Amino acid sequence: MKVFYTAKSYSTNETKSGQLSVKDERDLAIQLRSEGFILTSFKELEEEKKDGIKASFFDRFYKVSLKDKLMFTRNLGVMVASGLPLSKAISNLAEQTQNKNFIKILNGIQEELQKGVPFADCLTKYPEVFNELFVNMVRVGESSGNLEEILVILALQLEKEHELMSKVKGAMMYPMVIIIAMIGVGILMMMYVVPQITGVFKDMNADLPAQTKFIIAASDFFQNNPLMVFGGLIIFGLGIKFILGTGSGKKLLGLISINTPFIKNIVTKVNCARFSRIYSSLIRSGVSVVETLKILSRTLTNHYYKVALEKAVEEIQKGIPLSKIIYNEKKIFPILVPQMIEVGEETGKTEVILQKLAEFYEEEVNQLTKNLSSIIEPVIMIIIGSAVGFFAVSILQPMYSVMQNIK
């Protein structure tokens, strides 16, 4: 079973809390005693995720965006800091929210709070909205009594995350629109334009080049099987999405992204920015280094960063400094990252140093995304020009031969 516990060390008067997966209460007490702590209270969390507010089919279309979570966190921090009870603050925010799914979630949280359930435990029922990073920081805030300060840190973290992801998505929007438009125009031409042009070749029984025969065959297939074409595109898209959701797919995507020349630069800087800011935020909130790295390994999406951080957890527990561990991951962490971490370890200001490092990489991503369209445009023009040239040669060459024969 999974439990949330509180424990106390009577030798140092230190208290701690957290989540653990144990067999029973006795197993939990034994684990804590081995660490020098005595169990003071615990609560089983195993079934809580299943008891959340049930959403209807249509609520799936009202996903809680990063911007929604940012506004919620920022406003909640202001309300809590002004002295408003947490339950009342959540109720007020539910009334102000436009997202139907988020309203249901906030109402569910408010009901649990009125029953005396800790805020962090309420959030664990909605892992698709409040990830492990969010829940752990809130739990630390509740345990230490400075929830309003933690909410300010969380709001800043979400704001920077939103800005970073918006820049990357905005930069990728232009090439995606062009590619989709190219595919759409190509299909329409194959179905409606090419048959009008190539009909004359069939009537004259002309000897056609291989590329022209290919275009005519493709056009006939598109024209005679429109449902199969569009169905195939949909199945292809869903198949790609499914494959990328598997472990092997994520590993392949990660491998491609860190080895493709220009994409590698963006992926590295985005992940380094996220790593630095999340690490800084968690350490500032009072989360241990080991727990921080565990959360990071489950937060960063690239497979190779996940693996590197999982290895780092094991190395840290052996007493190896984080900077030395990161030095050995030169393929995914630029040399600046371990150097800055080393400075932070020597000065005792790791969270401050990493916050500055996050700002540096966020600005690097900003500059890269600004220049992305100017880099991609020539590539797109070459692809379009090649496609148009192939089509023109395939159609005009036999037409020219036919005209020569007529003369």
Summary of the structure (lengths in Angstrom):
residues: 407
radius of gyration: 28.5
end to end distance: 87.9
largest distance: 106.2
contacts: 1171
relative contact order: 0.07
helix: 76%
strand: 6%
